[in-house]
Amino acid sequence: MTGVKHARGSRKEASQKGSAPSSIPAFAVSDEPAVAESVATLLLVERALKQGGLDVGGLGALLGRPDPVVILQAEAQGFASSALRLLEGAAILPGRAQTVDVSYMRPDGHVRFSNEADIGWRIVTMLREADGDDPEGEDERVLRARIANVARCGHPLLVLAETAALPPLLSMVSDRVLQAGCLDQEIIAGTAARVGRHGLATVEAAFSAHPFDPMHLSLADLSVAIRPGMSIDRMVMALVHLAASGKEDKDPSGEDEGGGGGLGRPGDGWSKSQDSRDGRSGSLSAGDRDRQAKTRKEKDGRGSERSSAASSAGCHLVLPEAPNGYCHLDVETLAGYGAARGWALDLKADLTLWRAGALPWDQLSSRLLLSGPPGTGKTTFARALCDSLELPLYVTSVSTWLQASYLGAVIKQMSEAFETARRNAPSILFIDECDGIGKRQPQDREFADYWNALVNKLLELMDGAARSEGVIIVGATNRPEAMDEALKRSGRWETQITIPLPDREALAGILSHHLGEDAEAVVASAPGAARSPTGDSMPDRTKILDALARQAVGRSGADIERLVREARGRARREGRSLVHADLEESLAAGRPMRSRNLRYRMAVHEAGHALVRRALKLGTEIGLTIEAVSGGFAEAEIDLDVVQSPDWVMAMIAMHLAGRAAETVVFGDASIGSGGPPTSDLAKSTRLASSMELEFGFGLNLPLLYRSVENAELLLLREDALKAAVHARLEAAFALAKRTIEGDRASLLRLADALAEAGSLNAAEIVAVFNAEGVGKAVRANTEAAGATDCPTASDANGPETAFNPSIIDSSTDPGATVAATPSTDIDLA
């Protein structure tokens, strides 16, 4: 049984790294920032395990048995979905778990799991939620069939229940029922102590002085009332208020017609609570509050809505925070966001005019789709926008909507997310993983009706939101090409901005932000930091951070946040402050140790791309690096607004082959740096040369006949005229690249020297090299000021090195790969 074997293998692997942890919070909630509902969920799971006489290792062993059925039960609204999220995020079991809802199981027991290497557990789950949307699941015949389907597949069945009542059949067939009981003050006090970094005794004393009924709180309420940095008094006030609100929701006779708000609620109550606790003016203007009050009264006459309503709509409510020094997150201080930052600042100015009644809502650009690689900070941007605009942020995702599984329930989740944002306007609705909604499919495709209905519903909701004032919609995706084009048309996500991996300047800003108040100590402890005659530390902050950013080139903003957090945690465990050496150690972790010869060959390769691109006037260089984990790359902006003639396409091919040409000119041979995966230099060049013969109308044979290049690789396997024509073009382009490099060999070597020494160069430094301004000395001064060592130059290379080391050969991206900001293969002849 594959599921059981995989689970056992995961435990063996975990045991080799260390015994499984017995305390879940110690295992998963060791570093800030902590989310209260996650901490509370982990404490409930820990209690259930203790009462069942188990620890984490015991739970893993239980799930590793043949076809086990395990029930994990806690009477707390939101427990099931929260526990599922933590299970998938490796916070409960030692390793990530991939889950499939039991309703997806086929009668033959077939279930499709991915083959991702970092998945340690594959588990079938059944969620028993307080407000569940699966009426079929209550039918014993359906339940019996689902359990039988799981038994056929060989994977464990984990039931996550947040209600006391369970179907009798489920209780009878379960191997173990692990019960945590109710959400009580013990769990809430432990959550507040961990999230707020307060003493447990102090929290318990505050709770005793201001009692409240935990039974009227949901786990989402805890995330509203308990946040890092909040004082105990504020936490208690919010918990008391939310518990009272929860009681009113359950007792219709206690409804407050248009009653005042309080802590933890969006709208009026949220704005007033801001006034009362920090003395500043409310985040919403009087006009905004009037509009919100009018909208709510027209809707249900009940005043402000509590945060659990957002949770029931599949949203997580985030409220703007007051500035708190170095680490305050707002759009104004974001680094590396370019056009997205400009869009946000323009929106902020227009929002001020709208609030004053000087600008109609339809004149605001209030729809934004962010795309880019994982970890570039799309979610961080939404959080910063919340603080800058001082508006509540409702966070949801397509994957959250799809958890409901039934079409009607999914559409209901989608509608409620938009309605929650509209009801609490002005507000921001952030939708993550937008590509998950997919594209409309032909009717002959399997499940076409299901996916087409979802896309059409999202189009309808986007159109409705456009007609509603005060709702700003921000979407995020890693694959914008997977989205239906209609979603990106005017009136919907009409503004689309790509957030690339941060450049060196942006990385320095990101480092500064995440270091916060520790930045000064890090800079002061850097080797070579200047000192005044009195001995006071006077380091050059910009120079030190830039040197650290050089070592971080190729990493994302999320990578930097993690590395700073790990460095800070290491210093904390050693009982000292964060210093420069901690950051250098974190940045060096995972970076391959390359020999001087290899570094210089990579530098020559990337310098070749830059030189030919500049000489043939194909674009503007943005940066060069040989420090990235995946290898070296040359980043540039390619100018496509030119006459794309045969000569221009041949120049593009020459630019792609320039790295190989540079190695041939300098070393007399070429390495594998130009070949390898479909993104390699040779692959790009071959596709362009094939397109000239098949698609662009430049072929020497039958130029007017169009043939798709999609399957050109198969055509090129045959010995025919096409192969000869394509290779002839590649040879001509390679010769052009060699002639260009040989004509300015001095510039090539100068650029390679500087790149090998510094590890990365930005646009200004590249220009300085070409202008023969001695950038090598300037780079050396900067790196020495930051304590960098072992920076090789051309004189360090002891002859050619013809092979890369194995670790680089096995990487998904070859060390010589050229990455263009605007892909050079995307040629639009229209």
C-alpha positions in Angstrom: 0.0 0.0 0.0 1.7 3.1 -1.2 0.2 5.4 1.3 1.3 3.4 4.3 4.8 2.8 2.9 5.3 6.4 2.3 4.2 7.3 5.8 6.6 4.8 7.3 9.4 6.0 5.2 8.7 9.6 6.3 9.0 8.6 10.0 12.2 6.7 9.4 13.6 9.8 7.6 12.5 12.0 10.5 14.1 9.7 13.0 17.4 10.0 11.2 17.3 13.7 11.7 16.2 13.6 15.3 13.3 12.1 17.3 9.8 13.4 16.6 8.9 16.3 18.8 6.5 15.6 21.6 5.2 19.2 22.0 3.5 20.6 18.9 3.8 24.3 19.8 7.5 23.9 20.5 7.8 22.2 17.2 5.8 24.7 15.0 5.4 28.0 16.9 9.0 28.9 17.8 9.5 32.1 15.7 7.4 35.2 15.3 5.1 36.3 13.8 2.6 33.8 15.2 -1.1 33.7 14.2 -3.4 33.2 17.2 -5.8 30.8 15.6 -2.9 28.6 14.5 -1.4 28.6 17.9 -4.7 27.8 19.5 -5.3 25.0 17.1 -1.9 23.5 17.9 -2.6 23.7 21.6 -5.9 21.9 21.1 -4.2 19.2 19.1 -1.5 18.9 21.7 -4.2 18.5 24.4 -6.0 15.9 22.4 -2.8 13.9 22.0 -1.9 14.1 25.7 -5.4 13.0 26.7 -5.0 10.1 24.3 -1.6 9.2 25.7 0.2 10.1 22.5 2.8 12.5 21.2 3.5 13.6 17.7 5.5 10.5 17.0 2.6 8.4 18.3 0.2 10.2 16.0 2.6 9.5 13.0 2.8 5.8 14.0 -1.0 5.7 14.2 -1.4 7.2 10.7 1.2 4.8 9.4 -0.8 1.7 10.2 -2.7 -0.1 7.4 -5.9 1.8 6.5 -6.3 3.6 9.8 -9.3 5.8 10.7 -8.4 8.5 13.2 -10.7 11.2 14.6 -9.2 14.5 15.9 -12.0 16.4 17.7 -12.1 19.9 19.3 -15.3 21.9 20.0 -14.1 25.2 18.5 -15.5 26.9 15.5 -12.9 27.0 12.7 -10.8 24.1 14.2 -11.3 21.7 11.2 -10.1 24.1 8.5 -7.3 25.5 10.7 -6.0 22.0 11.6 -6.1 21.0 7.9 -4.1 24.1 6.9 -1.5 23.4 9.6 -1.3 19.7 8.7 -0.5 20.6 5.1 2.1 23.2 6.3 4.1 20.7 8.3 3.1 22.2 11.6 1.5 19.1 13.1 3.4 16.1 11.7 7.2 16.2 11.0 6.9 17.0 7.3 4.4 18.4 4.8 1.2 16.5 4.3 -0.7 16.4 1.1 -4.4 15.9 1.7 -7.4 15.0 -0.4 -11.0 15.4 0.8 -12.9 12.1 1.2 -15.6 13.3 -1.2 -13.1 13.2 -4.1 -12.4 9.5 -3.6 -13.5 7.2 -6.5 -15.4 4.0 -5.9 -12.4 2.0 -7.0 -10.2 3.6 -4.4 -8.2 5.6 -6.9 -6.9 8.9 -5.6 -4.4 11.2 -7.3 -1.6 12.7 -5.2 1.3 14.7 -6.6 4.9 13.4 -6.7 6.5 16.4 -5.0 9.7 15.3 -3.2 9.0 17.3 0.0 5.7 15.6 0.7 6.1 13.4 3.7 2.5 12.3 4.3 -0.4 11.6 2.0 -3.7 11.6 3.9 -7.4 11.4 3.0 -9.3 13.9 5.2 -12.9 14.3 6.3 -13.9 17.7 7.8 -16.8 17.8 10.2 -17.5 21.6 10.6 -20.0 23.3 12.7 -21.5 25.0 9.6 -20.6 22.3 7.2 -21.9 22.5 3.6 -21.9 18.7 2.8 -25.4 17.5 3.4 -24.6 14.2 1.7 -22.0 13.5 4.4 -24.8 13.1 7.0 -26.3 10.2 5.1 -25.0 6.9 6.6 -25.1 5.2 3.2 -22.9 7.9 1.7 -20.6 7.8 4.8 -20.3 4.0 4.5 -19.4 4.2 0.8 -16.8 6.9 1.5 -15.0 5.0 4.2 -15.0 1.9 2.0 -13.4 3.9 -0.8 -10.6 5.1 1.5 -10.0 1.5 2.7 -9.4 0.5 -1.0 -6.8 3.1 -1.6 -4.6 2.2 1.4 -4.1 5.8 2.7 -5.0 6.9 6.2 -8.3 8.6 6.9 -8.1 11.6 9.3 -11.4 13.1 10.5 -11.1 16.7 11.7 -14.2 17.5 13.7 -15.2 20.6 15.5 -18.6 19.3 16.7 -19.3 17.0 19.6 -21.9 15.0 17.7 -20.5 12.5 15.3 -22.3 9.9 13.2 -22.4 6.6 15.1 -20.9 4.6 12.3 -17.9 6.9 12.2 -17.2 6.5 15.9 -17.6 2.7 15.7 -15.1 2.2 12.8 -12.5 4.6 14.0 -9.2 3.2 15.4 -8.7 6.2 17.7 -10.8 9.2 18.8 -8.5 12.0 20.1 -10.6 14.6 21.9 -9.4 18.0 23.0 -12.7 19.2 24.5 -13.9 22.8 24.2 -12.0 26.0 23.5 -11.5 27.3 27.0 -9.6 30.0 28.9 -6.6 27.7 29.4 -6.1 27.4 25.6 -6.8 31.1 25.0 -4.4 32.1 27.8 -1.7 29.9 26.4 -2.3 31.4 22.9 -2.1 35.0 24.3 1.1 34.2 26.1 2.8 32.7 23.1 1.6 35.2 20.5 2.0 38.3 22.6 5.2 37.1 24.4 3.6 37.7 27.8 4.0 35.7 30.9 1.4 33.0 31.3 0.7 33.9 34.9 0.2 37.6 34.0 -2.3 36.6 31.2 -4.2 34.3 33.5 -4.5 37.0 36.1 -5.9 39.5 33.6 -8.4 36.9 32.4 -9.5 36.3 36.0 -10.1 40.0 36.5 -12.1 40.3 33.3 -14.0 37.0 32.8 -15.6 36.1 29.5 -17.3 33.0 28.0 -14.9 31.2 25.6 -17.8 29.2 24.2 -19.0 32.3 22.3 -15.6 32.7 20.6 -14.3 31.2 17.3 -10.7 30.6 16.5 -10.9 33.4 14.0 -11.9 35.7 16.8 -8.6 34.9 18.5 -6.7 36.1 15.5 -8.5 39.4 15.7 -8.1 39.9 19.5 -4.6 38.4 20.0 -1.8 39.7 17.8 2.0 40.2 18.3 2.8 43.5 20.0 -0.7 43.9 21.6 -0.8 44.7 25.3 -2.7 42.3 27.6 -5.3 44.9 28.4 -6.2 45.4 24.7 -6.4 41.6 24.2 -8.7 41.2 27.2 -10.9 44.1 26.0 -11.2 42.6 22.6 -12.0 39.1 23.9 -14.7 40.4 26.3 -16.3 42.3 23.5 -16.1 39.5 20.9 -17.5 37.0 23.4 -20.4 39.3 24.2 -21.0 39.8 20.4 -21.0 36.0 19.9 -23.6 35.6 22.6 -25.8 38.2 20.9 -25.4 36.4 17.6 -26.7 33.2 19.2 -29.5 35.0 21.1 -31.8 37.0 18.7 -33.4 38.8 21.6 -30.1 40.5 22.3 -29.7 42.1 18.9 -28.5 45.7 19.0 -30.3 47.7 16.3 -27.5 49.7 14.8 -25.5 49.3 18.0 -22.1 50.8 18.3 -19.1 48.7 17.4 -16.1 47.7 19.4 -12.7 46.0 19.2 -12.3 43.4 16.6 -15.0 44.5 14.2 -14.7 46.1 10.8 -16.5 49.3 10.0 -17.7 51.7 12.7 -16.6 49.6 15.7 -13.1 49.0 14.3 -12.6 52.7 13.6 -13.8 53.7 17.1 -11.6 51.2 18.8 -8.6 52.7 17.0 -9.5 56.1 18.4 -9.9 54.8 21.9 -6.7 52.8 22.2 -4.1 55.0 20.6 -5.5 58.5 20.7 -5.2 59.0 16.9 -8.0 59.9 14.6 -10.0 56.9 13.2 -8.6 55.2 10.2 -11.9 55.8 8.4 -13.2 59.2 7.6 -16.6 60.3 8.9 -18.0 60.0 5.4 -16.7 56.4 5.2 -18.3 55.6 8.5 -21.6 57.0 7.4 -21.6 55.0 4.2 -20.7 51.9 6.1 -23.5 52.4 8.7 -26.0 53.1 6.0 -25.0 50.0 4.0 -25.2 47.8 7.1 -28.5 49.2 8.2 -30.0 48.7 4.8 -28.7 45.1 4.7 -29.7 43.7 8.1 -30.1 46.6 10.5 -27.6 45.1 12.9 -24.7 47.5 13.0 -21.1 46.3 12.5 -20.3 42.7 11.6 -18.0 40.6 13.7 -14.9 39.0 12.3 -16.3 35.5 12.4 -18.6 36.6 9.5 -15.4 37.1 7.4 -14.2 33.6 8.5 -17.5 32.0 7.4 -17.1 33.7 4.0 -13.7 32.1 3.7 -11.9 35.4 4.4 -9.3 36.3 7.0 -9.7 39.9 8.3 -6.6 42.0 8.6 -6.8 45.4 10.2 -4.4 48.3 9.5 -1.8 48.9 12.2 -0.4 52.1 13.6 3.2 52.9 12.7 5.5 51.1 15.1 9.0 52.2 14.2 11.4 50.4 11.8 9.2 47.4 10.9 6.0 49.2 10.0 4.8 47.8 6.7 3.4 50.3 4.2 3.6 51.0 0.5 5.7 54.1 1.0 8.6 52.1 2.4 8.4 49.0 0.2 11.5 48.1 -1.8 11.5 46.3 -5.2 7.9 46.8 -6.2 8.3 49.3 -9.0 5.1 49.9 -10.9 3.0 48.2 -8.2 4.2 50.8 -5.7 3.3 53.6 -8.1 -0.2 52.2 -8.6 -0.8 52.1 -4.8 0.4 55.6 -4.2 -1.8 56.9 -7.1 -4.7 55.0 -5.6 -4.1 56.5 -2.2 -4.2 60.1 -3.6 -7.4 59.3 -5.6 -9.0 57.7 -2.5 -8.5 60.9 -0.6 -10.3 62.8 -3.4 -13.1 60.2 -3.4 -13.6 60.5 0.4 -13.8 64.3 0.0 -16.5 63.8 -2.7 -14.3 65.3 -5.4 -13.9 62.2 -7.5 -16.4 59.5 -8.5 -15.4 55.9 -7.7 -15.5 54.8 -11.3 -12.5 57.1 -12.0 -10.3 55.2 -9.5 -8.0 52.4 -10.7 -9.2 49.9 -8.0 -8.4 46.6 -9.7 -4.9 45.1 -9.7 -3.6 41.7 -10.7 -0.1 40.9 -9.4 2.0 38.2 -10.9 5.5 36.9 -10.5 7.6 34.0 -9.1 6.7 32.6 -5.7 8.2 34.5 -2.8 8.3 37.9 -4.5 6.0 39.5 -2.0 2.5 39.7 -3.6 0.8 39.0 -0.3 3.1 41.4 1.5 2.1 44.1 -0.9 -1.6 43.6 0.0 -0.7 43.9 3.7 1.2 47.1 3.1 -1.7 48.5 1.0 -3.9 47.8 4.0 -1.7 49.9 6.2 -1.1 52.7 3.7 -4.8 53.2 2.7 -5.9 52.5 6.3 -8.6 50.1 5.2 -9.6 46.7 6.4 -8.2 43.9 4.3 -10.2 40.7 3.6 -7.8 37.9 2.5 -9.1 34.8 0.7 -7.9 32.5 -2.1 -9.3 30.3 -4.8 -8.0 27.2 -3.0 -10.1 28.3 0.0 -13.2 28.5 -2.2 -12.5 25.1 -3.7 -12.3 23.4 -0.4 -16.1 23.3 -0.3 -15.9 20.8 -3.3 -19.6 21.0 -4.2 -20.3 23.6 -7.0 -23.1 25.3 -5.1 -21.0 25.6 -2.0 -18.0 26.9 -3.9 -20.1 29.6 -5.6 -21.6 30.5 -2.2 -18.1 31.0 -0.8 -17.1 33.2 -3.7 -20.2 35.3 -3.4 -19.8 35.7 0.4 -16.2 36.9 0.0 -17.3 39.7 -2.3 -20.3 40.5 -0.3 -18.3 40.7 2.9 -15.9 43.2 1.3 -18.9 45.2 -0.2 -20.8 45.3 3.1 -17.7 46.7 4.9 -16.7 49.1 2.2 -14.4 51.0 1.8 -12.3 47.8 2.0 -9.7 45.7 0.2 -10.4 42.2 -1.1 -7.2 40.2 -1.7 -7.7 37.0 -3.7 -4.6 34.7 -3.8 -3.9 31.9 -6.3 -6.2 33.4 -8.9 -5.0 31.0 -11.6 -6.7 28.2 -9.7 -10.0 29.2 -11.2 -8.7 28.3 -14.6 -10.1 29.1 -18.0 -13.4 28.3 -19.6 -13.3 24.9 -21.3 -14.9 23.4 -24.4 -18.1 21.6 -23.6 -16.6 18.2 -24.7 -14.0 18.4 -22.0 -14.5 16.5 -18.8 -15.9 18.6 -15.9 -16.2 21.6 -18.3 -19.6 22.6 -16.8 -18.1 22.8 -13.4 -15.1 25.0 -14.3 -17.0 27.1 -16.7 -19.6 27.9 -14.0 -16.8 29.0 -11.7 -15.2 31.3 -14.2 -18.5 32.8 -15.2 -19.4 33.4 -11.6 -16.1 35.2 -10.9 -16.7 37.4 -14.0 -20.2 38.2 -12.7 -18.8 39.0 -9.2 -16.0 41.2 -10.7 -18.6 43.1 -12.7 -20.8 43.6 -9.7 -17.9 44.8 -7.6 -17.1 47.3 -10.3 -20.6 48.8 -9.9 -20.2 48.9 -6.1 -18.3 51.8 -4.5 -15.5 51.3 -2.1 -14.2 47.8 -2.9 -10.6 47.5 -4.0 -9.8 44.1 -5.5 -6.2 42.8 -5.7 -5.5 39.4 -7.2 -2.2 37.4 -7.1 -1.0 34.6 -9.3 2.2 32.8 -10.2 0.7 31.9 -13.6 -1.3 34.7 -15.2 -1.3 32.8 -18.5 -3.5 30.1 -16.9 -6.3 32.6 -16.2 -9.2 33.2 -18.5 -8.5 36.3 -20.6 -11.9 37.8 -19.8 -10.8 38.2 -16.2 -8.0 40.5 -17.4 -10.1 42.8 -19.5 -11.1 46.4 -18.7 -13.4 46.7 -15.8 -12.0 43.6 -14.2 -8.3 43.0 -13.4 -7.4 45.7 -16.0 -4.1 46.7 -14.3 -1.6 43.8 -14.5 1.8 44.2 -12.9 4.6 41.6 -12.7 6.8 41.7 -9.6 10.2 40.2 -10.6 12.8 38.8 -8.2 14.3 41.8 -6.4 17.5 43.4 -7.8 20.4 44.3 -5.6 19.0 47.7 -4.6 15.7 46.2 -3.7 17.4 43.5 -1.7 19.2 46.1 0.3 15.9 47.7 1.1 14.3 44.4 2.0 17.2 43.5 4.3 16.9 46.9 6.0 13.1 46.4 6.5 13.4 42.9 8.0 16.3 43.8 10.2 14.3 46.7 11.7 16.0 48.0 14.8 18.7 45.4 14.5 20.0 47.1 11.4 22.2 49.5 13.3 23.9 46.7 15.3 24.4 44.6 12.2 26.1 47.5 10.3 28.2 48.5 13.3 29.5 44.9 13.7 30.5 44.6 10.1 34.2 44.2 9.4 35.7 47.5 8.2 33.0 49.6 9.8 34.4 53.2 10.1 35.0 54.6 13.6 35.2 58.1 14.8 38.2 59.4 16.9 36.1 58.9 20.0 35.6 55.3 19.2 31.9 55.6 18.3 30.8 53.3 15.5 30.2 55.2 12.3 29.6 52.5 9.7 28.6 53.3 6.1 25.1 51.8 6.3 24.4 51.9 2.5 27.8 50.2 1.7 27.4 47.4 4.2 23.8 46.6 3.2 24.7 46.7 -0.5 27.6 44.2 0.2 25.1 41.9 1.9 22.6 42.3 -1.0 25.3 41.2 -3.4 25.4 37.9 -1.6 21.6 37.6 -1.8 21.2 38.2 -5.5 18.8 35.6 -7.0 16.8 35.2 -3.8 13.2 36.4 -3.2 11.9 38.7 -0.6 10.4 35.7 1.2 13.9 34.1 1.2 15.3 37.2 2.8 12.6 37.3 5.5 13.3 33.6 6.3 17.1 34.1 6.4 16.9 37.1 8.7 14.5 35.2 11.0 16.8 32.3 11.2 19.8 34.5 11.9 17.9 36.3 14.6 16.7 33.0 16.1 20.3 31.7 16.2 21.5 34.8 18.0 18.6 34.6 20.4 19.3 31.0 21.4 22.9 32.0 22.1 21.7 34.8 24.3 23.1 37.8 22.3 22.1 40.4 19.8 22.1 39.9 16.0 25.4 40.8 14.4 26.7 41.0 10.8 28.4 37.6 11.0 25.0 36.0 11.6 23.6 37.4 8.4 26.6 36.4 6.4 26.3 32.8 7.7 22.6 32.7 6.8 23.2 34.1 3.3 26.1 31.6 2.7 23.9 28.6 3.7 22.8 26.7 0.6 25.1 28.7 -1.7 27.4 26.4 -3.7 31.1 26.6 -3.0 32.5 27.2 -6.5 36.2 27.2 -7.3 38.0 30.3 -8.6 38.3 28.7 -12.1 34.6 27.9 -12.3 33.6 31.4 -11.0 35.8 33.0 -13.7 34.5 30.8 -16.5 30.9 31.7 -15.4 31.9 35.4 -15.3 33.3 35.2 -18.9 30.1 33.4 -20.1 27.8 36.1 -18.6 30.0 38.9 -19.7 29.8 37.6 -23.3 26.0 37.9 -23.2 26.3 41.5 -22.0 28.9 42.5 -24.5 27.1 41.2 -27.6 23.7 42.5 -26.4 25.3 46.0 -26.0 27.2 45.8 -29.3 24.2 44.7 -31.3 21.9 47.2 -29.6 19.4 44.6 -28.5 18.5 46.1 -25.1 19.6 47.4 -21.8 21.6 45.4 -19.2 20.0 45.3 -15.7 22.4 43.0 -13.8 24.9 40.2 -14.0 25.5 37.6 -11.3 27.4 34.3 -10.7 26.2 34.0 -7.1 22.7 32.6 -7.5 22.1 29.0 -6.2 20.8 28.0 -9.7 23.9 29.4 -11.4 24.8 32.6 -13.2 22.5 34.8 -15.2 22.4 38.0 -17.2 19.2 40.0 -16.7 18.2 42.6 -19.3 15.3 44.5 -20.8 15.0 43.6 -24.5 13.6 46.3 -26.8 10.9 44.6 -28.9 9.6 47.9 -30.4 11.9 47.7 -33.4 11.7 46.4 -37.0 12.0 42.6 -36.4 13.9 41.8 -39.6 15.9 38.7 -40.4 19.0 40.5 -39.3 17.4 41.4 -36.0 16.4 37.8 -35.3 19.9 36.6 -36.2 21.3 39.2 -33.8 19.0 37.8 -31.0 20.3 34.3 -31.8 23.9 35.6 -31.6 23.1 37.2 -28.2 21.9 33.9 -26.9 25.0 32.1 -28.2 27.4 34.8 -26.9 28.2 33.0 -23.6 29.4 30.0 -25.5 31.3 32.2 -27.9 33.0 34.1 -25.1 34.2 30.8 -23.5 35.5 29.7 -26.9 37.4 32.9 -27.4 38.9 33.1 -24.0 39.5 29.4 -23.1 39.6 27.8 -26.5 36.6 25.5 -25.8 33.0 25.6 -24.4 31.5 24.0 -21.3 28.0 22.7 -20.9 26.9 26.0 -19.6 25.0 26.8 -22.9 23.1 23.6 -23.1 20.8 21.5 -20.9 17.2 22.3 -20.2 14.6 23.8 -22.5 15.5 27.2 -21.0 19.1 27.0 -22.0 21.0 29.2 -24.5 21.1 26.4 -27.1 17.4 25.6 -26.8 16.4 29.3 -27.2 18.7 29.8 -30.1 17.4 26.6 -31.8 13.8 27.6 -31.4 14.5 31.1 -32.9 16.3 29.6 -35.8 13.5 27.1 -36.4 10.9 29.9 -36.2 12.8 31.8 -38.9 12.4 28.7 -41.2 8.9 27.7 -40.2 6.9 30.6 -38.7 8.4 34.0 -39.5 8.5 33.7 -43.3 12.3 33.9 -43.5 12.9 30.4 -44.6 15.2 29.7 -47.6 12.8 27.0 -48.7 9.0 27.6 -48.9 9.1 30.9 -47.0 5.3 31.6 -47.4 4.3 28.2 -45.9 3.5 28.5 -42.2 4.3 25.6 -39.9 4.1 25.6 -36.1 7.4 25.4 -34.3 5.7 23.6 -31.4 6.9 20.2 -32.5 10.1 21.4 -34.3 12.3 19.3 -32.1 10.8 16.1 -33.6 11.3 17.5 -37.2 15.0 18.3 -36.4 15.6 14.7 -35.4 15.3 13.7 -39.1 18.2 14.2 -41.6 16.6 16.6 -44.0 16.9 20.1 -45.4 15.2 21.8 -42.3 17.9 20.5 -40.0 20.6 21.8 -42.3 19.0 25.2 -42.7 18.5 25.6 -38.9 22.0 24.6 -38.1 23.4 27.0 -40.8 21.6 29.9 -39.2 23.0 28.8 -35.8 26.5 28.7 -37.2 26.2 32.1 -38.8 24.9 33.6 -35.5 27.7 32.0 -33.5 30.2 33.4 -35.9 28.7 36.8 -35.5 28.9 36.5 -31.7 32.6 35.5 -31.9 33.5 38.3 -34.3 31.8 40.8 -31.9 33.6 39.5 -28.9 37.0 39.3 -30.6 36.6 42.9 -31.7 36.3 44.1 -28.1 38.1 41.4 -26.1 39.5 44.0 -23.7 36.0 45.0 -22.5 35.0 41.4 -22.2 37.9 40.6 -19.9 37.4 43.8 -17.9 33.8 42.9 -17.3 34.6 39.3 -16.4 37.2 40.5 -13.9 34.8 42.8 -12.2 32.0 40.2 -12.1 34.3 37.4 -10.8 35.5 39.6 -8.1 32.2 41.1 -7.0 29.9 38.2 -7.7 27.2 40.5 -9.1 27.0 43.8 -10.9 24.2 46.2 -11.3 23.4 48.3 -14.4 25.5 51.3 -13.3 28.6 49.1 -12.6 28.2 47.4 -16.0 28.2 50.8 -17.7 31.2 51.9 -15.7 33.1 48.8 -16.9 32.3 49.5 -20.6 33.3 53.1 -20.1 36.6 51.9 -18.6 36.0 53.7 -15.3 37.8 51.2 -13.2 34.8 49.7 -11.5 36.9 46.8 -10.3 38.6 49.1 -7.7 35.3 50.5 -6.6 33.7 47.0 -6.3 36.8 45.8 -4.4 36.5 48.8 -2.0 32.9 48.0 -1.3 33.4 44.3 -0.7 36.4 44.9 1.5 34.4 47.4 3.6 31.9 44.6 4.2 34.5 42.1 5.1 34.2 40.0 1.9 37.1 37.7 1.1 38.2 35.3 -1.5 37.1 37.4 -4.5 38.8 35.9 -7.6 39.9 37.9 -10.6 41.1 37.0 -14.1 44.6 36.6 -12.8 43.4 33.9 -10.4 42.3 31.6 -13.2 44.8 28.8 -13.8 43.8 27.9 -17.3 40.4 26.7 -18.7 38.1 24.5 -16.7 36.1 22.5 -19.1 33.5 20.9 -16.7 31.2 22.2 -14.1 31.0 20.5 -10.7 28.3 17.8 -10.3 26.1 19.8 -8.0 25.7 22.4 -10.8 25.2 19.8 -13.5 22.3 18.4 -11.5 20.6 21.7 -10.9 17.5 22.6 -12.8 19.1 25.7 -14.3 22.5 25.6 -15.8 25.2 28.0 -14.4 25.5 29.8 -17.7 21.8 30.3 -18.3 20.8 33.7 -19.5 17.5 35.1 -18.1 16.0 38.1 -19.9 13.5 40.3 -18.2 11.6 40.4 -21.4 12.0 36.9 -22.9 13.7 37.2 -26.2 11.8 34.3 -27.7 8.5 36.1 -27.4 8.7 37.9 -30.7 5.5 39.7 -31.7 5.5 40.5 -35.4 2.1 42.2 -35.3 
